[in-house]
Amino acid sequence: MLMVLGSHNSWSYLPVKQWHFKPFAFTARCQSKNIITQYEQYGVRCFDLRVRFTPTEGIVIAHNMIEYNYSWLNIIDDLTYLNSKGDCYLRILHEARNKKQYTAFSRNAFKEFCYYIETRFEHINMWCGRNLYDWNFDYIFSKEPTCEENYSSVKSPKLIDDWWPWLYAKTHNKKIVEKGTDKDILLIDFVNLT
């Protein structure tokens, strides 16, 4: 199998929901292009969807403390587009990082969400199903491709990780993509900087 290019935190290009986190959005932004542009212009075939659930808001796309403005229908539209292509992977993570976020409600909602999209979008290769609280599986998908994650939060000192994912991508992506990986998927930040 040829290496599949993936975008880490694929939906983090979206506008930030919470006004008080807007000045810090750059610390959680890992992509600057929408899903269709990532697919069509940059050859991305693996997308990284991180969701959390609350009784008041339902599903929310998030990256750590940052939540993004995007509706359930917008998510379905993106997945419908990817499903129509028939050559995509989707890594789904339960963006619950602490006890307050990792509740029985959120676990059940995540399981229901995964089951729903896995059965509705049969032409997307879905995988992962882990939570970010203890890295255990909250949902088991039938596929589990190998993946190399090569972006600032796994490859760089904490200062760059926390504040400058764009800088790491700008200075490293070209070499990372040229080198490739022996894994099935290579996940990177800012796919447009290759």
Secondary structure, DSSP 8 states (H G I E B T S, - for coil): ---EEEETTTTTTS-BS-GGGGGGHHHH----S-HHHHHHHH---EEEEEEEEETTTEEEEEETTEEB---HHHHHHHHHHHHHHS-EEEEEEE---STTTS-HHHHHHHHHHHHHHHHH-TTEEEEEEEETTT--BSS--SB---EEE-SHHHHS-HHHHHH-HHHHHHHHHHHHHHH--SSSEEEES-GGG-
